[in-house]
Amino acid sequence: MKIAIALSGGIDSAVSAYLLKKEGYDLVAITFKLFDSHEENIERASQIANKLKISHYIIDLRKKFKKEIVDYFITSYEHGKTPNPCALCNRLIKFGEAFNYAIYQLRANKFATGHYIETEKYKDEILFKRGKDKNKDQSYFLALVKKEVIPYLIFPLGDWEKEEVKKLAKTFFSFLKTNESQDICFLKGKTLKEFLANYLSKKNGPIVYDNKIVGFHPGIYWFTVGQRKGLGIPLGKPLYVISLDPETNTIFLGEKEKLYSKGLILENLNLHLPLEKWEDPWAQIRYRTKPVKVKNIFKENSNYVVLFEEPVKSVTPGQVCAFYEKNYLLGGGIIKNKY
């Protein structure tokens, strides 16, 4: 069997490639160039491929990555949303362009990555399943991946712990760093504000609390729903950003209880398992947050309304809402607003 692996230059994909080569698969590696300063990653990926004695292909995806991921990221913040670029990148780049290259250009039978996740059959569908290492679970970021590609995927690290991977990497790939990389690759070490400042100019607007203007802000893109610190408004009690209005360029503040909502409106729902097969769905509205039980989900116009058993804090437009049953990922969509 021929397997193409996405080789990023990090230890997760390196160890994944090592394990697949050890099992005797016909292995080839793919590295995608996403931005101009990606040369160091590509060089490390080449070192890994040479060490394993496997063919290494480099594909230039800079134009598509900038248009579909970076520009989307900037535009979302400009419109008062808090996007999740990694989830979109998985759909369009890693399990989109790179996957298509592996299957249709290189004629690979399967496509592998270094995600800590598994695939397994559930209710007659092959679904993503949370991996063994719950601290490294990356299933949330795969909620937008197209259902059709899942049967072609292999995840060698699904039943591995991160510490085990680090140990093996130190032994076999001593030239690699074992420290964790930052979540958003294209920030390149900059803070979010530093990055956005290159693209978005100041746009002063009002900060409103209890129907009164209590201050002014330099741009709604510096703020996110649920934020408490950095408001610079001493009102004698803790206040939070409860909503952002891009139309009027206004930030609305409120007490903690106003952060809670009974549900959310979801757009672009992506299903891995048909809705009629859902029995006990749970929703995860941000990475690292605990899933909450879903009371109901129904279509309203072109969107979906998701209602929760209990009120949920800080529903944030632009973030991904992923759905689970047991440890299986059912799909997900992008949060449009709270309900």
Summary of the structure (lengths in Angstrom):
residues: 339
radius of gyration: 21.4
end to end distance: 48.2
largest distance: 68.1
contacts: 1081
relative contact order: 0.13
helix: 32%
strand: 32%
